Amino acid sequence: MYRTRNLLLAAAGAFALSGCQYDVLSPAGWVGDQQRDLLIISVLLMLIVILPVLFMSVYFPLKYRADREDTSDYDPEFEHSNKLEAVVWGVPILIIVALGYYTYVYTHRLDPYRPLDHLEAGAPVEIQAVSLDWKWLFIYPEQGIASVNELVVPAGRPINFSLSSSTVMNTLSIPALGGMVYSMAGMETKLHLIADEEGVYPGRSAHYSGPGFAGMVFDTTATSDEEFDAWVEGIRAEAGPLNRETYLALEEPSMNVPVSHYGSVEDGLFGRIVEMCVEDGKVCMGHMMMVDHNGGGGLEGVGNAAAYSYDRARTIDGFGNRIELPPMESHGGGHGSDHEALNGTEAPNALAYVLAMDPNALCSPFGTQTEKETNGI
């Protein structure tokens, strides 16, 4: 009876696992191939230690058990063996050297910021990926389109990702193509992948980000150049625009969002997203750093806090619902309403200083460039 039950359980487990996709061990891109090779090499090197240990953990207790008949090999005076010392110390050292070598080689070879130009695989495709609550926005700056929860790329051409986030940290993961990199608010990270062959590969966020995390998935479709161009033209002809207004509407928390498209993209929108100043009246991060570099706004600048606030307007509860917080209060400046600070009707001290340095500071997509010009970095 127990044998039958165990066989049934084993069959059920095998049946369940038959639907799994082992993309990590069966990748469809150069980066994934390299990562698989590094994984296999590391496992084989570690097995050099693990397998003998497993063998000896069974062999020695059996061979030297107390009730054995032949005890002539018992040597209570044993102290040292050069051969044994050479094995005990030499093998681990060689394994560490080998692991260090391969780690060095593959760390530089698979640097996510390193372009795949060495593959000579054709012109790369630029994609700006933004993780939202709880969906992915993919902007194609060269084609002037955008898609939500759908990534279409031409097979055989490098994909240059620029990543950011609207709120919490996420991770862009397409296991079949290899690699994954965090997307973080106020930062731009890079990732370079390639699909060697046509197909559909699942992607998702690999970093838990709240109640809608389970539905934060998308399909990556690798097509021919002709099919990719046709897909782009179809979106241009039918979809509406992605501008600051439509982006802010898309940014609202939502779960299990269906695929949607945008036929045009406002210039500099991704830069505004990274600089956290898509909304009218928000001071970009580059300008915030410029003010900090020059000593800050002091107490009199507290009244402009709303122009610098970002997370407050995106506060949510444990179910993903937006929480409306009371207006920010002024403390000592006398100019503290959100409306005044956001629209610049009263711009004392810090905000006036920023505007004097750059009239386009409020909601400017050029905050980073301005910071470089101002601070010389």
Residue, then its C-alpha position, 0 to 999 in steps of 0.5 A: m500500500y505504501r509502495t503504491r502511494n509513493l509511486l502515485l506521489a512520484a508520478a503526480g510530482a513528475f506530472a506537475l514538473s512537466g509543465c515547468q519551463y527551464d529557461v535558465l538552463s535552456p536560454a534563447g539569447w547570448v547573455g542567457d547562454q553565458q550565464r548558463d555556462l557559468l552556472i554549470i561550471s560553478v556547479l561542476l567545480m563545487l561537485i569536486v568537493i561535494l561528491p567525495v564528501l558524500f561518498m566518504s560520509v558513507y564509506f568511512p563509517l562502514k569501513y571503520r565501524a566498531d564491530r568490523e572483524d579486521t582491526s589491523d589497520y587501527d593506528p592510534e599513533f597516527e599524527h600526520s600525512n603529507k599526501l592527506e594534507a596535500v589533498v585536504w588543502g590543495v583541492p579547495i585552493l585549486i577550486i577557489v582559484a578556478l572559481g575566482y578566474y571564471t568569476y572575473v571573466y564572466t563578471h566583465r563579460l556579462d556586465p549588464y551595462r556593457p553593450l553587446d557591440h562585440l556580437e556584431a548582430g546589427a543595429p540595437v533597439e533602444i527601449q526605456a522600461v518603467s516599472l509602475d504599480w503594477k505593470w510595465l511600460f515600455i517606451y521605444p524612443e526611436q520608433g516613437i511608440a510605447s506599450v504596456n505589459e507587452l515587449v516586442v523585439p526583433a530577433g538577432r538584434p541587441i536590446n539596450f534597456s534603460l530602466s527606471s521606476s515610478t515608485v518602489m524598486n522592481t526587477l526586470s527579468i526575462p529568464a530565457l534571455g538572461g540577466m535582470v537589473y533593478s529599476m529604481a525611482g529617481m535612477e536610470t539603470k542599464l541592461h543589454l540582452i539579445a534574443d537569438e531566435e524568434g519566439v515568445y518568452p515570459g517576463r516579470s518583475a522578480h522583486y516583490s513590490g506590493p499586492g499587485f505583484a503577482g500580475m506584474v507579468f508580460d510576454t516578450t515576443a521576438t520576431s523578424d525585422e519585418e514583423f517588428d516594423a509591421w507591429v510598430e506601424g500598426i500601433r502608430a496608426e491606431a493608438g493614442p498619445l503618451n504624454r505627461e497627462t496620459y502617463l500620470a493616469l497610467e501611473e495610478p495603481s492598478m492590478n492585472v492590467p491588459v496589454s495596451h499601446y500608445g502611438s506617439v510619445e512626448d519628447g523627453l518623457f522618460g527623462r522627466i520620469v527619471e527626474m521625478c518631475v512629470e507633474d506640473g510644478k515639480v522640481c526635478m532631481g537635478h535641480m534639487m541636488m543643485v540647491d543642496h550643493n549650494g547650501g539648501g533653502g534653509l527654514e525659509g524654503v520649507g514653504n516650497a516643500a510641495a514642489y519637492s515632494y514626490d512620494r507623498a502623492r503616491t502613498i497607498d495602503g496594503f491593498g494598493n488603494r491611494i491614500e489621500l493625505p492632508p495638504m502639507e503645512s508651512h513652518g515659518g515661511g508663511h508661503g506653505s500651501d501646495h497650490e502656491a508652491l506647485n504653481g510658483t505664485e509665491a516662490p521665496n528663497a530656494l524655489a526662487y533661487v532655482l528659477a533664477m538659475d534656470p527658468n525651466a527648472l519646474c518640470s524640466p526634462f533637462g535637470t541633469q544637464t542643468e546640474k552638470e552645467t551648474n556644478g561642473i560635474 
